[in-house]
Amino acid sequence: FEVDSHQITQWKSKHQERASAVFATAAERSESAGPDVKELHAKIGQLAMENDFLATALGRIGDASAKR
């Protein structure tokens, strides 16, 4: 096969970096992959509070402009 030696070197280095993931348990893979669930829940709560605050503020502004 006419494969460049540089390409083979790249494949080998990627294999060496990621080979341990092949033999990792599902729990180990889920720990290292993806964002933390607690952080995401906290962010969702923060955004929900901000959304409620802004909706209330918009309602007040809308009421004030309707009275004019």
mmCIF file as Biopython writes it, N, C-alpha, C and O atoms, coordinates in Angstrom:
data_model
#
loop_
_atom_site.group_PDB
_atom_site.id
_atom_site.type_symbol
_atom_site.label_atom_id
_atom_site.label_alt_id
_atom_site.label_comp_id
_atom_site.label_asym_id
_atom_site.label_entity_id
_atom_site.label_seq_id
_atom_site.pdbx_PDB_ins_code
_atom_site.Cartn_x
_atom_site.Cartn_y
_atom_site.Cartn_z
_atom_site.occupancy
_atom_site.B_iso_or_equiv
_atom_site.auth_seq_id
_atom_site.auth_asym_id
_atom_site.pdbx_PDB_model_num
ATOM 1   N N  . PHE A ? 1  ? 0.846   -1.179 0.000  1.0 0.0 1  A 1 
ATOM 2   C CA . PHE A ? 1  ? 0.000   0.000  0.000  1.0 0.0 1  A 1 
ATOM 3   C C  . PHE A ? 1  ? 0.887   1.236  0.000  1.0 0.0 1  A 1 
ATOM 4   O O  . PHE A ? 1  ? 1.927   1.270  0.657  1.0 0.0 1  A 1 
ATOM 5   N N  . GLU A ? 2  ? 0.474   2.220  -0.725 1.0 0.0 2  A 1 
ATOM 6   C CA . GLU A ? 2  ? 1.265   3.442  -0.793 1.0 0.0 2  A 1 
ATOM 7   C C  . GLU A ? 2  ? 0.751   4.453  0.233  1.0 0.0 2  A 1 
ATOM 8   O O  . GLU A ? 2  ? 0.064   5.416  -0.107 1.0 0.0 2  A 1 
ATOM 9   N N  . VAL A ? 3  ? 1.101   4.209  1.488  1.0 0.0 3  A 1 
ATOM 10  C CA . VAL A ? 3  ? 0.704   5.095  2.579  1.0 0.0 3  A 1 
ATOM 11  C C  . VAL A ? 3  ? 1.949   5.834  3.048  1.0 0.0 3  A 1 
ATOM 12  O O  . VAL A ? 3  ? 2.995   5.230  3.284  1.0 0.0 3  A 1 
ATOM 13  N N  . ASP A ? 4  ? 1.820   7.131  3.178  1.0 0.0 4  A 1 
ATOM 14  C CA . ASP A ? 4  ? 2.938   7.956  3.600  1.0 0.0 4  A 1 
ATOM 15  C C  . ASP A ? 4  ? 3.347   7.607  5.031  1.0 0.0 4  A 1 
ATOM 16  O O  . ASP A ? 4  ? 2.493   7.343  5.878  1.0 0.0 4  A 1 
ATOM 17  N N  . SER A ? 5  ? 4.629   7.606  5.293  1.0 0.0 5  A 1 
ATOM 18  C CA . SER A ? 5  ? 5.117   7.256  6.631  1.0 0.0 5  A 1 
ATOM 19  C C  . SER A ? 5  ? 4.661   8.280  7.672  1.0 0.0 5  A 1 
ATOM 20  O O  . SER A ? 5  ? 4.475   7.936  8.839  1.0 0.0 5  A 1 
ATOM 21  N N  . HIS A ? 6  ? 4.483   9.517  7.262  1.0 0.0 6  A 1 
ATOM 22  C CA . HIS A ? 6  ? 3.985   10.548 8.183  1.0 0.0 6  A 1 
ATOM 23  C C  . HIS A ? 6  ? 2.562   10.212 8.634  1.0 0.0 6  A 1 
ATOM 24  O O  . HIS A ? 6  ? 2.218   10.403 9.800  1.0 0.0 6  A 1 
ATOM 25  N N  . GLN A ? 7  ? 1.746   9.719  7.722  1.0 0.0 7  A 1 
ATOM 26  C CA . GLN A ? 7  ? 0.372   9.339  8.060  1.0 0.0 7  A 1 
ATOM 27  C C  . GLN A ? 7  ? 0.372   8.175  9.055  1.0 0.0 7  A 1 
ATOM 28  O O  . GLN A ? 7  ? -0.424  8.161  9.994  1.0 0.0 7  A 1 
ATOM 29  N N  . ILE A ? 8  ? 1.239   7.226  8.855  1.0 0.0 8  A 1 
ATOM 30  C CA . ILE A ? 8  ? 1.337   6.089  9.773  1.0 0.0 8  A 1 
ATOM 31  C C  . ILE A ? 8  ? 1.773   6.562  11.157 1.0 0.0 8  A 1 
ATOM 32  O O  . ILE A ? 8  ? 1.267   6.076  12.168 1.0 0.0 8  A 1 
ATOM 33  N N  . THR A ? 9  ? 2.704   7.502  11.204 1.0 0.0 9  A 1 
ATOM 34  C CA . THR A ? 9  ? 3.153   8.053  12.485 1.0 0.0 9  A 1 
ATOM 35  C C  . THR A ? 9  ? 2.012   8.752  13.201 1.0 0.0 9  A 1 
ATOM 36  O O  . THR A ? 9  ? 1.870   8.621  14.417 1.0 0.0 9  A 1 
ATOM 37  N N  . GLN A ? 10 ? 1.196   9.493  12.459 1.0 0.0 10 A 1 
ATOM 38  C CA . GLN A ? 10 ? 0.041   10.165 13.060 1.0 0.0 10 A 1 
ATOM 39  C C  . GLN A ? 10 ? -0.950  9.145  13.610 1.0 0.0 10 A 1 
ATOM 40  O O  . GLN A ? 10 ? -1.449  9.305  14.724 1.0 0.0 10 A 1 
ATOM 41  N N  . TRP A ? 11 ? -1.235  8.109  12.846 1.0 0.0 11 A 1 
ATOM 42  C CA . TRP A ? 11 ? -2.160  7.063  13.303 1.0 0.0 11 A 1 
ATOM 43  C C  . TRP A ? 11 ? -1.638  6.410  14.581 1.0 0.0 11 A 1 
ATOM 44  O O  . TRP A ? 11 ? -2.393  6.174  15.525 1.0 0.0 11 A 1 
ATOM 45  N N  . LYS A ? 12 ? -0.350  6.126  14.596 1.0 0.0 12 A 1 
ATOM 46  C CA . LYS A ? 12 ? 0.249   5.474  15.758 1.0 0.0 12 A 1 
ATOM 47  C C  . LYS A ? 12 ? 0.137   6.361  16.996 1.0 0.0 12 A 1 
ATOM 48  O O  . LYS A ? 12 ? -0.208  5.876  18.073 1.0 0.0 12 A 1 
ATOM 49  N N  . SER A ? 13 ? 0.425   7.651  16.853 1.0 0.0 13 A 1 
ATOM 50  C CA . SER A ? 13 ? 0.355   8.539  18.016 1.0 0.0 13 A 1 
ATOM 51  C C  . SER A ? 13 ? -1.084  8.690  18.508 1.0 0.0 13 A 1 
ATOM 52  O O  . SER A ? 13 ? -1.314  8.736  19.716 1.0 0.0 13 A 1 
ATOM 53  N N  . LYS A ? 14 ? -2.055  8.768  17.596 1.0 0.0 14 A 1 
ATOM 54  C CA . LYS A ? 14 ? -3.462  8.838  18.005 1.0 0.0 14 A 1 
ATOM 55  C C  . LYS A ? 14 ? -3.881  7.554  18.715 1.0 0.0 14 A 1 
ATOM 56  O O  . LYS A ? 14 ? -4.618  7.590  19.700 1.0 0.0 14 A 1 
ATOM 57  N N  . HIS A ? 15 ? -3.410  6.434  18.209 1.0 0.0 15 A 1 
ATOM 58  C CA . HIS A ? 15 ? -3.728  5.147  18.837 1.0 0.0 15 A 1 
ATOM 59  C C  . HIS A ? 15 ? -3.167  5.092  20.255 1.0 0.0 15 A 1 
ATOM 60  O O  . HIS A ? 15 ? -3.848  4.643  21.176 1.0 0.0 15 A 1 
ATOM 61  N N  . GLN A ? 16 ? -1.943  5.541  20.429 1.0 0.0 16 A 1 
ATOM 62  C CA . GLN A ? 16 ? -1.324  5.505  21.749 1.0 0.0 16 A 1 
ATOM 63  C C  . GLN A ? 16 ? -2.034  6.441  22.722 1.0 0.0 16 A 1 
ATOM 64  O O  . GLN A ? 16 ? -2.129  6.138  23.911 1.0 0.0 16 A 1 
ATOM 65  N N  . GLU A ? 17 ? -2.536  7.578  22.228 1.0 0.0 17 A 1 
ATOM 66  C CA . GLU A ? 17 ? -3.254  8.518  23.088 1.0 0.0 17 A 1 
ATOM 67  C C  . GLU A ? 17 ? -4.599  7.958  23.537 1.0 0.0 17 A 1 
ATOM 68  O O  . GLU A ? 17 ? -5.018  8.169  24.675 1.0 0.0 17 A 1 
ATOM 69  N N  . ARG A ? 18 ? -5.270  7.244  22.639 1.0 0.0 18 A 1 
ATOM 70  C CA . ARG A ? 18 ? -6.659  6.840  22.888 1.0 0.0 18 A 1 
ATOM 71  C C  . ARG A ? 18 ? -6.853  5.354  23.171 1.0 0.0 18 A 1 
ATOM 72  O O  . ARG A ? 18 ? -7.988  4.919  23.368 1.0 0.0 18 A 1 
ATOM 73  N N  . ALA A ? 19 ? -5.806  4.580  23.196 1.0 0.0 19 A 1 
ATOM 74  C CA . ALA A ? 19 ? -5.942  3.134  23.365 1.0 0.0 19 A 1 
ATOM 75  C C  . ALA A ? 19 ? -6.533  2.764  24.718 1.0 0.0 19 A 1 
ATOM 76  O O  . ALA A ? 19 ? -7.265  1.780  24.823 1.0 0.0 19 A 1 
ATOM 77  N N  . SER A ? 20 ? -6.229  3.530  25.744 1.0 0.0 20 A 1 
ATOM 78  C CA . SER A ? 20 ? -6.752  3.204  27.071 1.0 0.0 20 A 1 
ATOM 79  C C  . SER A ? 20 ? -8.269  3.357  27.123 1.0 0.0 20 A 1 
ATOM 80  O O  . SER A ? 20 ? -8.923  2.685  27.920 1.0 0.0 20 A 1 
ATOM 81  N N  . ALA A ? 21 ? -8.836  4.218  26.299 1.0 0.0 21 A 1 
ATOM 82  C CA . ALA A ? 21 ? -10.288 4.417  26.291 1.0 0.0 21 A 1 
ATOM 83  C C  . ALA A ? 21 ? -11.024 3.178  25.783 1.0 0.0 21 A 1 
ATOM 84  O O  . ALA A ? 21 ? -12.184 2.956  26.130 1.0 0.0 21 A 1 
ATOM 85  N N  . VAL A ? 22 ? -10.361 2.388  24.977 1.0 0.0 22 A 1 
ATOM 86  C CA . VAL A ? 22 ? -10.992 1.177  24.451 1.0 0.0 22 A 1 
ATOM 87  C C  . VAL A ? 22 ? -11.285 0.197  25.578 1.0 0.0 22 A 1 
ATOM 88  O O  . VAL A ? 22 ? -12.305 -0.492 25.557 1.0 0.0 22 A 1 
ATOM 89  N N  . PHE A ? 23 ? -10.403 0.135  26.551 1.0 0.0 23 A 1 
ATOM 90  C CA . PHE A ? 23 ? -10.542 -0.828 27.635 1.0 0.0 23 A 1 
ATOM 91  C C  . PHE A ? 23 ? -11.152 -0.221 28.898 1.0 0.0 23 A 1 
ATOM 92  O O  . PHE A ? 23 ? -11.250 -0.898 29.921 1.0 0.0 23 A 1 
ATOM 93  N N  . ALA A ? 24 ? -11.558 1.028  28.839 1.0 0.0 24 A 1 
ATOM 94  C CA . ALA A ? 24 ? -12.164 1.687  29.997 1.0 0.0 24 A 1 
ATOM 95  C C  . ALA A ? 24 ? -13.585 1.174  30.206 1.0 0.0 24 A 1 
ATOM 96  O O  . ALA A ? 24 ? -14.268 0.788  29.258 1.0 0.0 24 A 1 
ATOM 97  N N  . THR A ? 25 ? -14.009 1.179  31.451 1.0 0.0 25 A 1 
ATOM 98  C CA . THR A ? 25 ? -15.381 0.774  31.752 1.0 0.0 25 A 1 
ATOM 99  C C  . THR A ? 25 ? -16.330 1.894  31.357 1.0 0.0 25 A 1 
ATOM 100 O O  . THR A ? 25 ? -15.900 3.015  31.082 1.0 0.0 25 A 1 
ATOM 101 N N  . ALA A ? 26 ? -17.608 1.590  31.330 1.0 0.0 26 A 1 
ATOM 102 C CA . ALA A ? 26 ? -18.604 2.592  30.957 1.0 0.0 26 A 1 
ATOM 103 C C  . ALA A ? 26 ? -18.596 3.754  31.942 1.0 0.0 26 A 1 
ATOM 104 O O  . ALA A ? 26 ? -18.771 4.905  31.542 1.0 0.0 26 A 1 
ATOM 105 N N  . ALA A ? 27 ? -18.395 3.467  33.218 1.0 0.0 27 A 1 
ATOM 106 C CA . ALA A ? 27 ? -18.360 4.525  34.232 1.0 0.0 27 A 1 
ATOM 107 C C  . ALA A ? 27 ? -17.166 5.452  34.019 1.0 0.0 27 A 1 
ATOM 108 O O  . ALA A ? 27 ? -17.288 6.669  34.160 1.0 0.0 27 A 1 
ATOM 109 N N  . GLU A ? 28 ? -16.024 4.882  33.684 1.0 0.0 28 A 1 
ATOM 110 C CA . GLU A ? 28 ? -14.836 5.700  33.434 1.0 0.0 28 A 1 
ATOM 111 C C  . GLU A ? 28 ? -15.020 6.577  32.202 1.0 0.0 28 A 1 
ATOM 112 O O  . GLU A ? 28 ? -14.598 7.734  32.193 1.0 0.0 28 A 1 
ATOM 113 N N  . ARG A ? 29 ? -15.643 6.038  31.171 1.0 0.0 29 A 1 
ATOM 114 C CA . ARG A ? 29 ? -15.884 6.830  29.964 1.0 0.0 29 A 1 
ATOM 115 C C  . ARG A ? 29 ? -16.863 7.959  30.236 1.0 0.0 29 A 1 
ATOM 116 O O  . ARG A ? 29 ? -16.677 9.066  29.731 1.0 0.0 29 A 1 
ATOM 117 N N  . SER A ? 30 ? -17.905 7.701  31.026 1.0 0.0 30 A 1 
ATOM 118 C CA . SER A ? 30 ? -18.899 8.736  31.285 1.0 0.0 30 A 1 
ATOM 119 C C  . SER A ? 30 ? -18.340 9.830  32.184 1.0 0.0 30 A 1 
ATOM 120 O O  . SER A ? 30 ? -18.767 10.980 32.087 1.0 0.0 30 A 1 
ATOM 121 N N  . GLU A ? 31 ? -17.389 9.494  33.062 1.0 0.0 31 A 1 
ATOM 122 C CA . GLU A ? 31 ? -16.765 10.503 33.921 1.0 0.0 31 A 1 
ATOM 123 C C  . GLU A ? 31 ? -15.957 11.497 33.103 1.0 0.0 31 A 1 
ATOM 124 O O  . GLU A ? 31 ? -16.023 12.704 33.337 1.0 0.0 31 A 1 
ATOM 125 N N  . SER A ? 32 ? -15.202 10.990 32.152 1.0 0.0 32 A 1 
ATOM 126 C CA . SER A ? 32 ? -14.306 11.857 31.399 1.0 0.0 32 A 1 
ATOM 127 C C  . SER A ? 32 ? -14.994 12.534 30.223 1.0 0.0 32 A 1 
ATOM 128 O O  . SER A ? 32 ? -14.500 13.548 29.729 1.0 0.0 32 A 1 
ATOM 129 N N  . ALA A ? 33 ? -16.099 12.012 29.771 1.0 0.0 33 A 1 
ATOM 130 C CA . ALA A ? 33 ? -16.767 12.574 28.601 1.0 0.0 33 A 1 
ATOM 131 C C  . ALA A ? 33 ? -17.929 13.464 29.014 1.0 0.0 33 A 1 
ATOM 132 O O  . ALA A ? 33 ? -18.721 13.113 29.889 1.0 0.0 33 A 1 
ATOM 133 N N  . GLY A ? 34 ? -18.014 14.595 28.385 1.0 0.0 34 A 1 
ATOM 134 C CA . GLY A ? 34 ? -19.163 15.462 28.586 1.0 0.0 34 A 1 
ATOM 135 C C  . GLY A ? 34 ? -19.083 16.332 29.818 1.0 0.0 34 A 1 
ATOM 136 O O  . GLY A ? 34 ? -18.251 16.116 30.699 1.0 0.0 34 A 1 
ATOM 137 N N  . PRO A ? 35 ? -19.951 17.309 29.869 1.0 0.0 35 A 1 
ATOM 138 C CA . PRO A ? 35 ? -19.969 18.240 31.004 1.0 0.0 35 A 1 
ATOM 139 C C  . PRO A ? 35 ? -20.588 17.619 32.248 1.0 0.0 35 A 1 
ATOM 140 O O  . PRO A ? 35 ? -21.263 16.591 32.176 1.0 0.0 35 A 1 
ATOM 141 N N  . ASP A ? 36 ? -20.353 18.248 33.373 1.0 0.0 36 A 1 
ATOM 142 C CA . ASP A ? 36 ? -20.863 17.778 34.652 1.0 0.0 36 A 1 
ATOM 143 C C  . ASP A ? 36 ? -22.357 18.062 34.747 1.0 0.0 36 A 1 
ATOM 144 O O  . ASP A ? 36 ? -22.798 19.172 34.448 1.0 0.0 36 A 1 
ATOM 145 N N  . VAL A ? 37 ? -23.132 17.074 35.156 1.0 0.0 37 A 1 
ATOM 146 C CA . VAL A ? 37 ? -24.587 17.200 35.228 1.0 0.0 37 A 1 
ATOM 147 C C  . VAL A ? 37 ? -24.989 18.234 36.274 1.0 0.0 37 A 1 
ATOM 148 O O  . VAL A ? 37 ? -25.932 18.994 36.058 1.0 0.0 37 A 1 
ATOM 149 N N  . LYS A ? 38 ? -24.292 18.271 37.398 1.0 0.0 38 A 1 
ATOM 150 C CA . LYS A ? 38 ? -24.623 19.241 38.446 1.0 0.0 38 A 1 
ATOM 151 C C  . LYS A ? 38 ? -24.435 20.666 37.944 1.0 0.0 38 A 1 
ATOM 152 O O  . LYS A ? 38 ? -25.251 21.542 38.230 1.0 0.0 38 A 1 
ATOM 153 N N  . GLU A ? 39 ? -23.356 20.897 37.195 1.0 0.0 39 A 1 
ATOM 154 C CA . GLU A ? 39 ? -23.115 22.226 36.639 1.0 0.0 39 A 1 
ATOM 155 C C  . GLU A ? 39 ? -24.218 22.606 35.657 1.0 0.0 39 A 1 
ATOM 156 O O  . GLU A ? 39 ? -24.661 23.754 35.629 1.0 0.0 39 A 1 
ATOM 157 N N  . LEU A ? 40 ? -24.655 21.650 34.860 1.0 0.0 40 A 1 
ATOM 158 C CA . LEU A ? 40 ? -25.716 21.929 33.890 1.0 0.0 40 A 1 
ATOM 159 C C  . LEU A ? 40 ? -27.034 22.239 34.584 1.0 0.0 40 A 1 
ATOM 160 O O  . LEU A ? 40 ? -27.760 23.137 34.156 1.0 0.0 40 A 1 
ATOM 161 N N  . HIS A ? 41 ? -27.354 21.508 35.650 1.0 0.0 41 A 1 
ATOM 162 C CA . HIS A ? 41 ? -28.583 21.783 36.402 1.0 0.0 41 A 1 
ATOM 163 C C  . HIS A ? 41 ? -28.523 23.173 37.036 1.0 0.0 41 A 1 
ATOM 164 O O  . HIS A ? 41 ? -29.520 23.895 37.055 1.0 0.0 41 A 1 
ATOM 165 N N  . ALA A ? 42 ? -27.360 23.541 37.550 1.0 0.0 42 A 1 
ATOM 166 C CA . ALA A ? 42 ? -27.202 24.872 38.142 1.0 0.0 42 A 1 
ATOM 167 C C  . ALA A ? 42 ? -27.385 25.951 37.085 1.0 0.0 42 A 1 
ATOM 168 O O  . ALA A ? 42 ? -28.019 26.975 37.340 1.0 0.0 42 A 1 
ATOM 169 N N  . LYS A ? 43 ? -26.833 25.726 35.909 1.0 0.0 43 A 1 
ATOM 170 C CA . LYS A ? 43 ? -26.967 26.705 34.823 1.0 0.0 43 A 1 
ATOM 171 C C  . LYS A ? 43 ? -28.416 26.815 34.373 1.0 0.0 43 A 1 
ATOM 172 O O  . LYS A ? 43 ? -28.893 27.917 34.099 1.0 0.0 43 A 1 
ATOM 173 N N  . ILE A ? 44 ? -29.119 25.704 34.292 1.0 0.0 44 A 1 
ATOM 174 C CA . ILE A ? 44 ? -30.537 25.722 33.916 1.0 0.0 44 A 1 
ATOM 175 C C  . ILE A ? 44 ? -31.337 26.517 34.935 1.0 0.0 44 A 1 
ATOM 176 O O  . ILE A ? 44 ? -32.190 27.322 34.563 1.0 0.0 44 A 1 
ATOM 177 N N  . GLY A ? 45 ? -31.068 26.298 36.216 1.0 0.0 45 A 1 
ATOM 178 C CA . GLY A ? 45 ? -31.760 27.043 37.264 1.0 0.0 45 A 1 
ATOM 179 C C  . GLY A ? 45 ? -31.489 28.531 37.179 1.0 0.0 45 A 1 
ATOM 180 O O  . GLY A ? 45 ? -32.402 29.344 37.326 1.0 0.0 45 A 1 
ATOM 181 N N  . GLN A ? 46 ? -30.231 28.889 36.940 1.0 0.0 46 A 1 
ATOM 182 C CA . GLN A ? 46 ? -29.870 30.299 36.815 1.0 0.0 46 A 1 
ATOM 183 C C  . GLN A ? 46 ? -30.591 30.931 35.634 1.0 0.0 46 A 1 
ATOM 184 O O  . GLN A ? 46 ? -31.148 32.021 35.761 1.0 0.0 46 A 1 
ATOM 185 N N  . LEU A ? 47 ? -30.587 30.266 34.497 1.0 0.0 47 A 1 
ATOM 186 C CA . LEU A ? 47 ? -31.236 30.817 33.308 1.0 0.0 47 A 1 
ATOM 187 C C  . LEU A ? 47 ? -32.744 30.919 33.485 1.0 0.0 47 A 1 
ATOM 188 O O  . LEU A ? 47 ? -33.362 31.860 32.987 1.0 0.0 47 A 1 
ATOM 189 N N  . ALA A ? 48 ? -33.343 29.965 34.186 1.0 0.0 48 A 1 
ATOM 190 C CA . ALA A ? 48 ? -34.784 30.024 34.440 1.0 0.0 48 A 1 
ATOM 191 C C  . ALA A ? 48 ? -35.120 31.220 35.317 1.0 0.0 48 A 1 
ATOM 192 O O  . ALA A ? 48 ? -36.110 31.911 35.074 1.0 0.0 48 A 1 
ATOM 193 N N  . MET A ? 49 ? -34.297 31.471 36.345 1.0 0.0 49 A 1 
ATOM 194 C CA . MET A ? 49 ? -34.531 32.631 37.212 1.0 0.0 49 A 1 
ATOM 195 C C  . MET A ? 49 ? -34.373 33.936 36.442 1.0 0.0 49 A 1 
ATOM 196 O O  . MET A ? 49 ? -35.174 34.857 36.608 1.0 0.0 49 A 1 
ATOM 197 N N  . GLU A ? 50 ? -33.346 34.021 35.602 1.0 0.0 50 A 1 
ATOM 198 C CA . GLU A ? 50 ? -33.144 35.225 34.799 1.0 0.0 50 A 1 
ATOM 199 C C  . GLU A ? 50 ? -34.303 35.432 33.833 1.0 0.0 50 A 1 
ATOM 200 O O  . GLU A ? 50 ? -34.755 36.559 33.630 1.0 0.0 50 A 1 
ATOM 201 N N  . ASN A ? 51 ? -34.777 34.357 33.244 1.0 0.0 51 A 1 
ATOM 202 C CA . ASN A ? 51 ? -35.898 34.433 32.311 1.0 0.0 51 A 1 
ATOM 203 C C  . ASN A ? 51 ? -37.158 34.937 33.013 1.0 0.0 51 A 1 
ATOM 204 O O  . ASN A ? 51 ? -37.869 35.790 32.483 1.0 0.0 51 A 1 
ATOM 205 N N  . ASP A ? 52 ? -37.433 34.410 34.203 1.0 0.0 52 A 1 
ATOM 206 C CA . ASP A ? 52 ? -38.594 34.861 34.976 1.0 0.0 52 A 1 
ATOM 207 C C  . ASP A ? 52 ? -38.465 36.334 35.347 1.0 0.0 52 A 1 
ATOM 208 O O  . ASP A ? 52 ? -39.432 37.090 35.250 1.0 0.0 52 A 1 
ATOM 209 N N  . PHE A ? 53 ? -37.268 36.742 35.773 1.0 0.0 53 A 1 
ATOM 210 C CA . PHE A ? 53 ? -37.040 38.139 36.141 1.0 0.0 53 A 1 
ATOM 211 C C  . PHE A ? 53 ? -37.276 39.056 34.951 1.0 0.0 53 A 1 
ATOM 212 O O  . PHE A ? 53 ? -37.948 40.080 35.072 1.0 0.0 53 A 1 
ATOM 213 N N  . LEU A ? 54 ? -36.724 38.690 33.806 1.0 0.0 54 A 1 
ATOM 214 C CA . LEU A ? 54 ? -36.868 39.532 32.621 1.0 0.0 54 A 1 
ATOM 215 C C  . LEU A ? 54 ? -38.308 39.565 32.123 1.0 0.0 54 A 1 
ATOM 216 O O  . LEU A ? 54 ? -38.772 40.600 31.645 1.0 0.0 54 A 1 
ATOM 217 N N  . ALA A ? 55 ? -39.014 38.455 32.227 1.0 0.0 55 A 1 
ATOM 218 C CA . ALA A ? 55 ? -40.423 38.439 31.827 1.0 0.0 55 A 1 
ATOM 219 C C  . ALA A ? 55 ? -41.239 39.355 32.731 1.0 0.0 55 A 1 
ATOM 220 O O  . ALA A ? 55 ? -42.119 40.071 32.255 1.0 0.0 55 A 1 
ATOM 221 N N  . THR A ? 56 ? -40.954 39.337 34.027 1.0 0.0 56 A 1 
ATOM 222 C CA . THR A ? 56 ? -41.650 40.217 34.972 1.0 0.0 56 A 1 
ATOM 223 C C  . THR A ? 56 ? -41.322 41.679 34.674 1.0 0.0 56 A 1 
ATOM 224 O O  . THR A ? 56 ? -42.213 42.528 34.663 1.0 0.0 56 A 1 
ATOM 225 N N  . ALA A ? 57 ? -40.043 41.971 34.434 1.0 0.0 57 A 1 
ATOM 226 C CA . ALA A ? 57 ? -39.628 43.341 34.132 1.0 0.0 57 A 1 
ATOM 227 C C  . ALA A ? 57 ? -40.269 43.824 32.839 1.0 0.0 57 A 1 
ATOM 228 O O  . ALA A ? 57 ? -40.693 44.977 32.750 1.0 0.0 57 A 1 
ATOM 229 N N  . LEU A ? 58 ? -40.342 42.970 31.852 1.0 0.0 58 A 1 
ATOM 230 C CA . LEU A ? 58 ? -40.970 43.341 30.587 1.0 0.0 58 A 1 
ATOM 231 C C  . LEU A ? 58 ? -42.452 43.604 30.785 1.0 0.0 58 A 1 
ATOM 232 O O  . LEU A ? 58 ? -43.008 44.516 30.173 1.0 0.0 58 A 1 
ATOM 233 N N  . GLY A ? 59 ? -43.095 42.817 31.630 1.0 0.0 59 A 1 
ATOM 234 C CA . GLY A ? 59 ? -44.510 43.038 31.928 1.0 0.0 59 A 1 
ATOM 235 C C  . GLY A ? 59 ? -44.728 44.384 32.585 1.0 0.0 59 A 1 
ATOM 236 O O  . GLY A ? 59 ? -45.702 45.074 32.282 1.0 0.0 59 A 1 
ATOM 237 N N  . ARG A ? 60 ? -43.829 44.766 33.487 1.0 0.0 60 A 1 
ATOM 238 C CA . ARG A ? 60 ? -43.944 46.073 34.152 1.0 0.0 60 A 1 
ATOM 239 C C  . ARG A ? 60 ? -43.729 47.209 33.168 1.0 0.0 60 A 1 
ATOM 240 O O  . ARG A ? 60 ? -44.434 48.217 33.213 1.0 0.0 60 A 1 
ATOM 241 N N  . ILE A ? 61 ? -42.766 47.051 32.287 1.0 0.0 61 A 1 
ATOM 242 C CA . ILE A ? 61 ? -42.508 48.084 31.284 1.0 0.0 61 A 1 
ATOM 243 C C  . ILE A ? 61 ? -43.691 48.193 30.330 1.0 0.0 61 A 1 
ATOM 244 O O  . ILE A ? 61 ? -44.098 49.291 29.951 1.0 0.0 61 A 1 
ATOM 245 N N  . GLY A ? 62 ? -44.236 47.042 29.946 1.0 0.0 62 A 1 
ATOM 246 C CA . GLY A ? 62 ? -45.399 47.037 29.055 1.0 0.0 62 A 1 
ATOM 247 C C  . GLY A ? 62 ? -46.599 47.700 29.700 1.0 0.0 62 A 1 
ATOM 248 O O  . GLY A ? 62 ? -47.331 48.428 29.030 1.0 0.0 62 A 1 
ATOM 249 N N  . ASP A ? 63 ? -46.820 47.463 30.998 1.0 0.0 63 A 1 
ATOM 250 C CA . ASP A ? 63 ? -47.935 48.086 31.720 1.0 0.0 63 A 1 
ATOM 251 C C  . ASP A ? 63 ? -47.740 49.592 31.816 1.0 0.0 63 A 1 
ATOM 252 O O  . ASP A ? 63 ? -48.696 50.354 31.669 1.0 0.0 63 A 1 
ATOM 253 N N  . ALA A ? 64 ? -46.506 50.026 32.062 1.0 0.0 64 A 1 
ATOM 254 C CA . ALA A ? 64 ? -46.229 51.459 32.203 1.0 0.0 64 A 1 
ATOM 255 C C  . ALA A ? 64 ? -46.422 52.188 30.882 1.0 0.0 64 A 1 
ATOM 256 O O  . ALA A ? 64 ? -46.947 53.301 30.862 1.0 0.0 64 A 1 
ATOM 257 N N  . SER A ? 65 ? -46.009 51.579 29.786 1.0 0.0 65 A 1 
ATOM 258 C CA . SER A ? 65 ? -46.166 52.238 28.489 1.0 0.0 65 A 1 
ATOM 259 C C  . SER A ? 65 ? -47.619 52.217 28.030 1.0 0.0 65 A 1 
ATOM 260 O O  . SER A ? 65 ? -48.027 53.083 27.256 1.0 0.0 65 A 1 
ATOM 261 N N  . ALA A ? 66 ? -48.401 51.259 28.485 1.0 0.0 66 A 1 
ATOM 262 C CA . ALA A ? 66 ? -49.817 51.195 28.111 1.0 0.0 66 A 1 
ATOM 263 C C  . ALA A ? 66 ? -50.619 52.277 28.819 1.0 0.0 66 A 1 
ATOM 264 O O  . ALA A ? 66 ? -51.657 52.704 28.314 1.0 0.0 66 A 1 
ATOM 265 N N  . LYS A ? 67 ? -50.155 52.726 29.979 1.0 0.0 67 A 1 
ATOM 266 C CA . LYS A ? 67 ? -50.864 53.751 30.746 1.0 0.0 67 A 1 
ATOM 267 C C  . LYS A ? 67 ? -50.682 55.140 30.144 1.0 0.0 67 A 1 
ATOM 268 O O  . LYS A ? 67 ? -51.470 56.037 30.444 1.0 0.0 67 A 1 
ATOM 269 N N  . ARG A ? 68 ? -49.691 55.341 29.321 1.0 0.0 68 A 1 
ATOM 270 C CA . ARG A ? 68 ? -49.423 56.665 28.741 1.0 0.0 68 A 1 
ATOM 271 C C  . ARG A ? 68 ? -50.463 57.078 27.777 1.0 0.0 68 A 1 
ATOM 272 O O  . ARG A ? 68 ? -50.379 58.165 27.206 1.0 0.0 68 A 1 
#
